[in-house]
Amino acid sequence: MKKNVGVIIFLLASLQSIAVSVDTTQLRAKPVFGKEARVISYLLDNNHYRKIHFNDSLSSVVFDAFFKELDNSKIYFLASDIQSFDRYRLKLDDLTRTEDVTPAFEIFKVFQDRYRSRLKDVIANLVGQNFEYTADEYYETDRDKAGWAKSNDELNDDWRKIIKSQALSLKLTGKKQEEIKEILKKRYERLLRSFDQLNSEDIFSIYMNCITEAYDPHTNYLSPKATDLFKQSMTLSLEGIGAKLQTENDNTKVVEIIPGGPAEKSKLLHPNDFIIGVAQGKDGEMVDVIGWRIDEVVKLIKGPKGSLVRLQVLPAETGLNGPPVILSFVREKVKLEDQAAKKKTINYSVNGRNLKLGVISLPSFYMDFEAYQKGDPNYRSTTRDVKKLIQELQTEGVAGIVMDLRNNGGGSLSEAIDLTGLFIKDGPVVQVKNSGDRVEIGVDQDKQISYAGPLVVLTNRFSASASEIFAGAIQDYHRGVIAGESTYGKGTVQQVIDLDRYINDSDKVGELKLTFQKFYRVTGSSTQHKGVTPDIQLPSALRPEQFGESASPSALPWDVIKKTDFQKTPDVTDKLVVGLTKSYQDRLKFDPTLKRYAGEVEDIRKNLSETKISLNEVKRKQEMEEAEKKKAANANLDTKVANKEGLSGDDLSKLKDEYLREGLLILSDLVTRHIG
C-alpha cells in the first residue's frame, strides 16, 4: 500500500532528504543517534495513544519496514541479503534501548553496494540496448506483489523489463534510438550522483521513521534538517505550484493539491497524476525526472515568484500507459487569502422555478492565532469568514447552501467546533479521548444559528481530520445532507516533542511528532479508518485500501465509545435521504453529464488498479490512442451538453466541475422538497 503523505513527511520516510556531498563509504552512526533512539523509544512506550511497547513483535515489523523503505521496488536486495540480517529481526527493540542503531548502518552498507553495482551495470549494458517490442510481455509495477528475488538472474530480468518499458515510453513520444540511449544514460548517472549525497543523518532518519510509523502512520521522527524544512513550508516562504508530491517506484506522484495555489486555480493538475518532466520558462529544455529523488524534483519545480515552469505529466485519467501532456504554471506564494473560505452563487431553473444556490468553498480550518493573541479585532478565522459569507448569500437570496469540503485536510479543532455552531443551536460537536482513556467533549455553547436553511456538505477522499468532525456532526445532528466520497479517516491528534528537552548534546537533535489523542463523533463512533460515509455516495475512483487511512497497516483501529447527549434536528429524515438518493440514481441513468462523469471515474479507477505495463509496442500504442479517443469524446460531449437548448442560460449547466454540479443538483432537489 502507498502512503498518502506530503513532501515533508515523505522526506522522513524514504531516501529523499536534502544532503551535502560526502564520502558515503564512511557512513556510520553518531553517538547522538543512539541517545535520540533511546529517548524516542521511551516516549513511544509511555506516551503514544496506542499503549503498546517496542517488543520483539514490533521489532520484526521495523526490520521488514527498513528493508522496504530502502528498496520498496525489490530490485536491489536479494532474499539472501534479508536472511543474512535475520539475527536482528527480534533484537532491534533491545538494541534501541541500549542506544545501539548500528544494524541500520550495516544493512545500508549492503544496500549501498547493491545499488551502486546495479546502476553501473544498467548504464554499461542496458540503456543502449536496441530492444524488440513484439513479444507479449508485461512489467508488474506494484512491487508489493513481488517477493524478494532469489537470484541475480531474477533481478536481471526485472531490470531488463524496467529499462525496456522506459525505452518504449520514450520511443512512443518520437525519440530515436540514440536519443533514448542518451536520456536513459543521463537518468541513471544522475541517480548514482544523487545516491552519493546521502549522509548518516539521512540513514538514521529513515530507520527512526520505520520505528515511529510502526506505532501509527502519523507518528514521525523529524530530523533537524526536516524540522527546518517543515517550519519553512509552514511559513509559505517558498514559491511553487502548490502541490504535494511523493515517489511511487520511479515516478513522482501528485498526492495533494494545495488550496489557493497555481495548480488548484488552473484545475489542470490532479491527485494521482505523475510528473515525468520539468522545464523552466517557455523555451527551457524539458528535464526528464523519472527516477529522481523527490527533493530534487521539488527544487526544479520551485522557483522565483512570477516565473514560469512547465511540467510533463501522465494524467491519472489515462494512466501510466497513456500519452503525456505539457502543463504550464506561473509560480506564486500561497497566501492566507488564497486559502480562505470563498463563496459564489449559481442560478438554476427547475420545474419552472428559478433557484439561486450558494456555494461556500472551504480549503482548510484556519485561524490567525498571532493576530488573535495581539487583540486584533479583525483577526481571520474560518468561522468568522464563513459567517460573513452566509450573511452575504442570504442577502443575495439563496435558497440553499453547499459547503464544499473537498480536499480540505483539516486544521484548527476549535474552528471545526465553532463552524458547526453556525448551523446548530448548541450542543456537543466532538469527543476527544487521550491515551489515559479520559474523554473531553468539544461543545458549541453559542445558541445562535447563522443559517437554518437547506444544506449539503460535499466531501471527497481527501477531506480529513477537522473536515470529518464538521461533516460528522452535521450528519449526526441530521442538520444537512452529506454527499460525495467517504472521507479520509484520520481520527487522531498529534503533538510535537522537541528532543532537546531530554538530550544534552553538542550535536543538534530532532523532534518527535506523536499521536496522543483520538477523535469520536457525538454518537460515540470514531472517525478513524471509516471517516464519514456520505448519505449520497457519488462515483469514486479511489479505493479505501489504497488511499486514505486504511492504506496504512499500522493505522489505529476504528472503535466506539459511549455516546453523548445531543438533540437531533428534524431537517434531514431517513425518508428524505431515500428520496434524494432515488433522484440521484435516476440522474445517473439519464443525465448525460453525470453518466459521462461516472464513466470517467470508472476509467480512472481501472487505471489506478492496473499495475501491469505492456512491453509490446503495438499494444502500448493502442492503449494510448484509446485513451486519447476517450478524452476527445468526453470533451465533445461537454460542448454538446453546454449548448443543449434550454440549458444555455443556467449557470449550473456551464459548470466544468461535475462533482460540484451534482452537489448542487442534490441541493436543488432538497430545496424543492423543503419548500414544496
C-alpha positions in Angstrom: 0.0 0.0 0.0 1.1 3.5 -0.7 1.2 6.2 1.9 -0.9 9.3 1.3 1.6 11.8 2.7 3.1 15.1 1.6 6.7 16.1 0.6 7.9 17.0 4.1 6.8 13.7 5.8 7.9 11.7 2.8 11.4 13.1 3.1 11.5 11.4 6.5 10.3 8.0 5.4 12.4 7.3 2.4 15.7 8.1 0.6 14.8 11.7 0.0 16.5 14.1 2.4 18.5 17.0 1.1 22.1 16.5 1.9 25.6 17.7 1.0 28.0 15.5 -0.9 30.0 13.3 1.4 32.1 10.1 1.2 29.3 7.6 1.7 31.9 4.8 2.4 32.3 6.5 5.8 28.6 6.4 6.8 28.3 5.4 10.4 26.2 6.0 13.5 27.0 9.1 15.6 26.7 8.7 19.4 23.9 11.2 19.4 21.8 8.9 17.2 21.7 6.3 19.9 20.6 8.8 22.5 17.8 10.0 20.3 16.7 6.4 19.6 16.6 5.5 23.3 14.6 8.7 24.2 12.2 8.2 21.3 11.6 4.6 22.3 10.8 5.7 25.8 8.4 8.4 24.7 6.6 6.0 22.3 6.2 3.3 25.0 4.9 5.8 27.6 3.1 8.5 25.7 1.7 7.0 22.5 -2.1 6.7 22.3 -1.8 3.0 21.4 -0.2 2.0 24.7 2.0 -0.7 23.1 5.6 -1.4 23.8 8.6 -1.7 21.4 8.9 -5.5 21.8 10.1 -8.5 19.7 6.9 -8.4 17.6 7.3 -4.7 16.8 11.0 -5.3 16.2 10.1 -7.7 13.4 7.7 -5.1 11.8 10.5 -2.5 11.9 13.0 -4.9 10.5 10.8 -5.6 7.4 9.9 -1.9 7.1 13.5 -0.8 6.9 14.3 -3.1 4.0 11.1 -1.9 2.2 12.0 1.7 2.7 15.4 1.2 1.3 14.3 -0.9 -1.6 10.5 -0.5 -2.0 10.6 -1.9 -5.5 12.5 -5.0 -4.5 15.0 -4.6 -7.3 18.3 -4.3 -5.4 18.3 -6.7 -2.4 18.3 -10.5 -2.8 16.3 -12.8 -0.5 19.7 -14.0 0.8 20.6 -10.4 1.9 17.5 -10.2 4.1 18.2 -13.6 5.5 21.8 -12.7 6.4 20.5 -10.0 8.8 17.7 -12.1 10.3 19.7 -12.2 13.5 18.5 -8.6 14.2 14.8 -9.3 13.5 13.8 -9.7 17.2 16.6 -7.6 18.7 16.0 -4.1 17.4 13.9 -3.2 20.4 16.6 -4.2 22.9 19.4 -2.6 20.9 17.5 0.7 20.6 17.1 0.9 24.4 20.9 0.4 24.8 21.5 3.3 22.3 22.6 0.9 19.5 21.5 1.8 16.0 24.3 0.1 14.1 22.1 -2.5 12.4 20.6 0.3 10.3 24.1 1.2 9.0 25.2 -2.4 8.5 22.1 -3.1 6.4 22.5 0.2 4.5 26.1 -0.7 3.6 24.9 -3.8 1.8 22.2 -1.8 0.1 24.8 0.8 -0.9 26.9 -1.9 -2.6 23.9 -3.5 -4.3 22.6 -0.1 -5.6 25.9 1.1 -7.0 26.7 -2.2 -8.6 23.3 -2.5 -10.2 23.1 1.1 -11.6 26.6 0.8 -13.0 25.6 -2.4 -14.8 22.4 -0.7 -16.1 24.5 2.1 -17.6 27.1 -0.2 -19.1 24.8 -2.9 -20.5 21.1 -2.0 -20.7 20.5 1.7 -21.5 21.9 1.4 -25.0 20.2 -1.9 -25.9 18.1 -1.9 -29.0 15.0 -3.8 -27.7 12.5 -5.7 -29.8 8.9 -4.7 -28.8 7.0 -7.5 -30.4 6.9 -10.0 -27.5 3.7 -10.1 -25.5 5.2 -9.5 -22.1 4.5 -7.2 -19.1 6.2 -5.5 -16.2 4.4 -5.6 -12.8 4.7 -2.1 -11.3 3.1 -3.0 -8.0 6.1 -4.4 -6.3 4.2 -5.3 -3.2 3.0 -8.3 -5.2 6.6 -9.4 -5.8 8.8 -11.3 -3.4 12.5 -10.7 -2.8 14.4 -12.1 -5.8 16.2 -15.4 -5.1 18.9 -14.9 -7.7 20.7 -12.2 -9.7 19.1 -13.8 -12.8 15.7 -12.8 -11.5 16.9 -9.2 -10.8 18.5 -9.0 -14.2 15.2 -9.9 -15.9 13.3 -7.3 -13.7 15.8 -4.6 -14.8 15.6 -5.7 -18.4 11.8 -5.1 -18.3 12.2 -1.7 -16.4 14.6 -0.3 -19.0 12.7 -1.8 -21.9 9.5 -0.1 -20.6 11.2 3.2 -20.1 12.8 3.0 -23.6 9.4 2.2 -25.2 7.8 5.2 -23.5 10.4 7.4 -25.0 10.1 5.7 -28.4 6.4 6.4 -28.4 7.0 10.1 -27.9 9.1 10.2 -31.1 12.6 9.7 -29.7 15.2 8.0 -31.8 17.4 5.2 -30.5 20.4 7.4 -29.9 18.3 9.9 -28.0 16.7 7.2 -25.9 20.2 5.9 -25.0 21.4 9.3 -24.0 18.3 10.1 -21.9 18.5 6.8 -20.0 22.2 7.1 -19.5 21.9 10.6 -18.0 18.9 9.4 -15.9 20.9 6.6 -14.2 24.1 8.6 -13.9 22.2 11.3 -12.1 20.6 8.7 -9.8 24.1 7.5 -8.9 25.3 11.0 -8.1 22.2 11.7 -6.0 22.7 8.5 -4.1 26.2 9.6 -3.2 24.8 12.7 -1.5 23.2 10.7 1.3 24.7 11.2 4.7 24.4 9.4 8.1 21.6 11.7 9.3 19.5 10.5 6.3 20.0 6.9 7.1 19.2 7.4 10.8 16.0 9.4 9.8 14.8 6.5 7.6 15.5 4.0 10.4 13.8 6.0 13.1 10.7 6.6 11.0 10.4 2.8 10.5 10.2 2.6 14.3 7.8 5.5 14.8 5.5 4.5 12.0 5.2 1.0 13.4 3.0 2.7 16.1 0.9 4.6 13.6 1.4 6.4 10.3 1.2 9.9 11.8 3.9 9.4 14.4 7.1 10.6 12.8 10.7 11.5 13.6 11.7 14.9 12.3 15.4 15.3 11.8 16.9 18.7 12.4 17.0 19.4 8.7 13.5 18.1 8.2 12.3 20.3 11.1 13.7 23.3 9.4 12.1 22.4 6.1 8.8 21.8 7.8 8.9 25.2 9.5 9.8 26.8 6.2 6.9 25.2 4.5 4.5 26.4 7.3 5.6 30.0 6.7 5.0 29.5 3.0 8.4 31.1 2.3 9.0 29.1 -0.9 7.1 29.7 -4.2 5.9 26.8 -6.3 2.8 25.4 -8.0 1.0 24.3 -4.8 1.2 20.5 -4.9 2.4 17.9 -2.5 4.4 15.1 -4.1 5.7 11.7 -3.2 7.7 9.0 -5.0 6.0 5.9 -6.2 8.5 3.4 -7.7 10.5 5.6 -10.2 7.8 8.2 -10.6 6.9 11.4 -8.9 3.2 11.3 -8.0 0.9 14.2 -7.0 -0.8 13.3 -3.7 -2.5 16.6 -2.8 -3.3 20.0 -4.5 -2.8 22.9 -2.1 -5.8 25.2 -1.9 -5.1 28.6 -3.3 -2.0 27.6 -5.3 -1.4 27.8 -9.1 -2.3 24.1 -9.6 -5.6 24.4 -7.8 -6.5 27.6 -9.6 -5.7 26.1 -13.0 -7.7 22.9 -12.5 -5.1 21.2 -14.7 -3.1 19.1 -12.2 -4.8 16.4 -10.0 -4.0 13.9 -7.3 -2.6 10.7 -8.7 -1.1 12.4 -11.8 2.5 11.6 -12.5 5.2 14.2 -13.2 7.8 12.8 -15.6 9.5 16.0 -16.8 10.1 19.6 -15.6 11.2 22.6 -17.8 11.9 26.3 -16.9 10.2 29.1 -18.8 8.5 28.9 -22.2 11.6 27.6 -24.0 13.6 25.7 -21.4 14.6 22.1 -22.1 12.3 19.5 -20.6 14.3 17.7 -18.0 13.5 14.0 -17.5 12.8 13.4 -13.8 11.9 9.7 -13.8 13.9 8.0 -11.0 14.9 11.3 -9.4 14.8 11.9 -5.6 11.7 13.8 -4.6 13.6 16.8 -3.1 15.4 17.3 -6.4 12.2 17.3 -8.3 10.7 19.8 -5.9 13.8 22.0 -6.3 13.2 22.1 -10.1 9.5 22.9 -9.6 10.0 25.7 -7.0 11.5 29.0 -8.1 11.1 32.8 -8.1 7.6 34.2 -7.8 6.1 35.1 -11.2 8.4 32.7 -13.2 7.0 30.0 -15.5 7.5 26.3 -15.0 6.3 23.6 -17.4 5.5 20.0 -16.3 5.3 16.9 -18.5 2.5 14.9 -16.9 0.9 11.5 -17.2 -2.7 12.2 -16.1 -4.4 9.8 -13.8 -7.4 9.6 -16.2 -5.3 7.9 -18.9 -2.8 6.1 -16.6 0.9 5.2 -17.0 0.1 3.8 -20.4 -1.5 7.0 -21.6 0.0 9.9 -23.5 1.9 12.6 -21.6 0.7 16.3 -21.6 2.5 19.5 -21.0 1.1 21.9 -18.4 2.3 25.4 -17.7 2.2 27.2 -14.3 3.3 30.6 -13.0 4.9 30.2 -9.6 3.5 32.2 -6.8 3.3 32.2 -3.0 0.2 30.6 -1.5 -1.3 33.4 0.7 -3.8 33.1 3.6 -6.3 35.0 1.5 -6.0 32.2 -1.2 -6.7 29.5 1.4 -9.6 31.4 3.0 -13.3 30.5 2.5 -14.9 31.8 -0.6 -18.5 32.0 -2.0 -20.3 32.0 -5.3 -23.9 31.8 -6.4 -25.3 29.5 -9.0 -28.6 30.1 -10.9 -30.7 27.1 -11.8 -34.1 26.6 -13.3 -36.1 23.5 -12.3 -39.8 22.8 -12.9 -40.5 26.3 -13.9 -38.9 27.7 -10.8 -35.7 29.8 -10.7 -33.4 29.0 -7.9 -30.3 30.8 -6.6 -28.0 28.4 -4.9 -25.0 29.3 -2.7 -21.6 27.6 -2.6 -19.0 28.1 0.2 -15.7 26.5 -0.6 -13.6 25.8 2.5 -10.0 24.7 1.7 -8.9 24.4 5.4 -9.9 25.1 9.0 -7.7 28.1 9.8 -7.2 30.8 12.4 -4.8 33.7 12.6 -3.6 32.9 16.2 -1.0 35.6 16.1 -3.5 38.4 15.3 -5.9 36.9 17.8 -3.3 37.0 20.6 -2.4 40.6 19.8 -6.0 41.5 20.3 -6.7 42.4 16.7 -10.5 42.6 16.4 -10.3 41.8 12.7 -8.4 38.6 13.0 -9.2 36.0 10.3 -10.7 32.6 11.1 -12.8 30.0 9.3 -15.9 30.6 11.4 -15.8 34.4 11.2 -15.3 34.3 7.4 -18.0 31.7 6.8 -20.5 33.6 9.0 -19.9 36.7 6.9 -20.2 34.7 3.6 -23.5 33.2 4.9 -24.9 36.7 5.6 -23.9 37.9 2.1 -25.5 34.8 0.5 -28.7 35.3 2.5 -28.8 39.0 1.3 -28.5 37.7 -2.2 -31.5 35.5 -1.7 -30.0 32.0 -2.0 -32.5 29.1 -1.4 -29.8 26.7 -0.1 -26.1 26.3 0.5 -23.4 23.8 -0.4 -20.4 23.6 2.0 -17.6 22.3 -0.2 -15.0 20.5 1.9 -13.3 18.5 -0.9 -9.6 18.3 -0.4 -9.9 20.0 3.0 -7.2 18.3 5.1 -8.3 19.8 8.4 -6.6 22.3 10.7 -7.9 24.0 13.9 -10.1 21.8 16.0 -11.7 24.8 17.7 -12.7 26.2 14.3 -14.4 22.9 13.4 -16.5 23.1 16.6 -17.3 26.8 16.1 -18.2 26.3 12.5 -20.6 23.5 13.3 -22.2 26.0 15.8 -23.2 28.3 12.9 -25.6 25.5 11.8 -26.9 24.1 15.1 -28.5 25.7 18.1 -25.9 24.4 20.6 -24.5 21.1 22.0 -21.6 18.7 21.7 -19.7 18.5 18.4 -16.8 16.1 19.0 -15.4 13.8 21.7 -11.6 13.6 22.2 -10.1 10.7 24.1 -6.5 10.6 25.3 -4.2 7.6 26.0 -5.4 7.5 29.6 -9.0 6.9 28.4 -10.1 10.4 29.6 -12.7 11.9 27.3 -13.2 15.6 26.8 -16.2 16.9 24.9 -15.9 19.8 22.5 -19.1 21.8 22.8 -20.8 24.6 20.8 -22.2 26.9 23.5 -23.5 29.7 21.2 -27.2 29.3 21.0 -27.4 31.5 17.9 -27.9 29.8 14.4 -26.4 31.7 11.5 -28.1 29.5 8.8 -31.1 27.2 9.2 -31.9 26.5 5.6 -31.3 23.6 3.2 -27.6 22.4 3.5 -25.5 20.0 1.5 -21.9 19.2 2.7 -19.7 18.0 -0.2 -16.8 15.6 0.7 -14.2 13.5 -1.0 -11.5 11.0 0.0 -9.1 13.9 0.9 -11.5 15.6 3.3 -9.7 14.8 6.6 -9.4 15.5 10.3 -11.3 18.7 11.2 -13.4 18.3 8.0 -14.5 14.9 9.2 -15.5 16.4 12.6 -17.7 19.0 10.9 -19.2 16.7 8.4 -19.8 14.0 11.0 -21.5 16.5 13.4 -23.8 17.9 10.6 -24.8 14.3 9.7 -25.3 13.2 13.3 -27.5 16.2 14.1 -29.5 15.5 10.9 -28.8 19.1 10.0 -27.7 18.6 6.4 -27.1 16.0 3.7 -23.5 14.7 3.2 -22.8 13.9 -0.5 -19.6 12.7 -2.2 -17.0 10.2 -1.2 -16.2 8.6 2.1 -13.7 10.9 3.9 -10.0 10.1 4.6 -10.5 8.5 8.1 -7.8 10.4 10.1 -9.3 10.4 13.6 -6.1 11.0 15.5 -4.3 14.0 17.1 -0.6 14.7 17.2 1.7 16.8 19.3 5.4 17.7 18.5 8.0 17.0 21.2 11.4 18.7 21.0 14.0 16.1 21.9 16.3 18.9 23.1 14.2 18.6 26.4 15.7 15.2 27.0 19.1 15.2 25.4 22.1 17.3 26.2 24.5 17.0 23.3 26.7 19.3 21.2 25.0 17.8 18.0 21.6 19.1 17.0 18.7 16.7 17.7 15.3 16.4 16.0 11.7 16.3 17.1 9.1 13.6 17.6 5.5 14.0 16.2 3.5 11.7 18.4 -0.1 10.6 18.3 -1.7 11.1 21.7 -5.4 11.6 21.2 -8.3 10.2 19.1 -11.5 11.8 17.8 -15.0 10.4 18.3 -18.3 11.6 17.0 -21.2 12.5 19.3 -22.7 9.1 18.6 -19.5 7.5 20.1 -18.2 6.3 16.7 -14.6 7.0 15.9 -13.8 8.9 12.7 -10.6 6.8 12.4 -10.4 4.5 9.4 -14.1 4.8 8.4 -14.2 8.5 8.3 -17.7 9.9 7.4 -19.8 7.8 5.0 -21.9 10.1 2.8 -25.7 10.0 2.8 -25.4 10.0 -1.0 -22.3 8.3 -2.4 -21.1 9.9 -5.6 -18.8 8.0 -8.1 -15.3 7.4 -6.6 -12.1 6.3 -8.3 -10.3 5.8 -5.0 -10.4 2.5 -3.1 -10.2 2.9 0.7 -7.5 0.2 0.9 -5.3 2.2 -1.5 -6.0 5.8 -0.4 -6.6 7.3 3.0 -6.0 6.0 6.5 -7.0 2.4 5.6 -4.0 2.2 3.2 -1.6 2.0 6.2 -1.4 -1.3 8.0 -0.2 0.5 11.2 -3.2 2.8 11.4 -5.1 2.8 14.7 -8.3 0.8 14.6 -11.9 2.1 14.4 -13.8 1.7 17.6 -16.8 3.1 19.6 -17.1 4.8 23.0 -20.2 6.0 24.9 -22.4 8.4 23.0 -23.0 11.9 24.4 -26.4 13.6 24.8 -27.4 15.8 21.8 -30.6 16.9 20.2 -31.1 16.0 16.6 -32.9 18.4 14.3 -35.9 17.4 12.1 -34.2 18.8 9.0 -33.0 15.5 7.4 -35.0 12.4 7.8 -34.3 8.9 6.5 -37.3 9.2 4.2 -35.8 12.4 2.8 -32.4 10.8 2.2 -34.1 7.9 0.4 -35.9 10.3 -1.9 -32.8 12.3 -2.7 -30.9 9.1 -3.4 -33.5 7.9 -5.8 -33.4 11.2 -7.7 -29.6 10.9 -7.9 -29.8 7.3 -9.2 -32.3 8.4 -11.8 -29.8 11.1 -13.0 -27.1 8.5 -13.0 -29.2 6.6 -15.6 -30.3 9.5 -17.8 -28.2 12.7 -17.2 -25.5 12.6 -20.0 -23.1 14.8 -18.0 -23.4 12.6 -14.9 -23.2 9.4 -17.0 -20.1 10.7 -18.7 -18.5 11.6 -15.3 -19.3 8.2 -13.8 -17.7 6.6 -16.8 -14.6 8.8 -16.5 -14.3 7.9 -12.8 -14.6 4.2 -13.6 -11.8 4.6 -16.2 -9.5 6.3 -13.6 -10.4 3.5 -11.1 -9.3 0.9 -13.6 -6.1 2.8 -14.5 -5.2 3.1 -10.8 -5.8 -0.6 -10.2 -4.0 -1.7 -13.4 -0.4 -2.3 -12.4 0.9 -4.3 -15.4 2.5 -2.3 -18.2 2.7 -3.9 -21.6 6.1 -4.0 -23.2 4.6 -4.7 -26.6 4.8 -1.6 -28.9 1.5 -2.2 -30.8 -0.4 -2.8 -27.6 1.1 0.2 -25.7 0.4 2.5 -28.7 -3.2 1.2 -29.0 -3.8 1.9 -25.3 -2.5 5.5 -25.8 -4.8 6.0 -28.8 -7.8 4.7 -27.0 -7.2 7.0 -24.1 -6.9 9.9 -26.5 -10.1 9.0 -28.2 -12.0 8.7 -24.9 -10.7 12.1 -23.8 -11.7 13.7 -27.1 -15.2 12.1 -26.9 -15.7 13.4 -23.4 -14.6 16.9 -24.5 -17.1 16.7 -27.4 -19.9 15.7 -25.0 -19.1 18.6 -22.8 -19.6 21.0 -25.7 -22.9 19.3 -26.7 -24.3 19.5 -23.2 -23.3 23.1 -22.7 -25.0 24.1 -25.9 -28.1 22.0 -25.4 -31.3 24.0 -26.0 -33.0 25.3 -22.8 -29.8 24.9 -20.7 -27.6 27.7 -22.0 -29.0 30.3 -19.6 -28.2 28.2 -16.5 -25.0 28.7 -14.5 -25.3 25.1 -13.4 -25.1 23.7 -17.0 -21.9 25.6 -17.6 -20.0 24.2 -14.6 -17.0 22.2 -15.6 -16.8 20.7 -12.1 -19.1 17.7 -12.4 -18.8 16.9 -8.7 -20.0 20.3 -7.6 -22.7 20.2 -10.3 -24.1 17.1 -8.7 -23.9 18.5 -5.2 -25.9 21.5 -6.4 -28.5 19.2 -8.1 -28.9 17.4 -4.8 -29.2 20.7 -3.1 -31.9 21.9 -5.6 -33.8 18.7 -5.0 -33.5 19.3 -1.2 -34.7 22.9 -1.7 -37.7 21.8 -3.8 -38.7 19.2 -1.2 -38.1 21.8 1.6 -40.4 24.5 0.1 -42.8 22.1 -1.6 
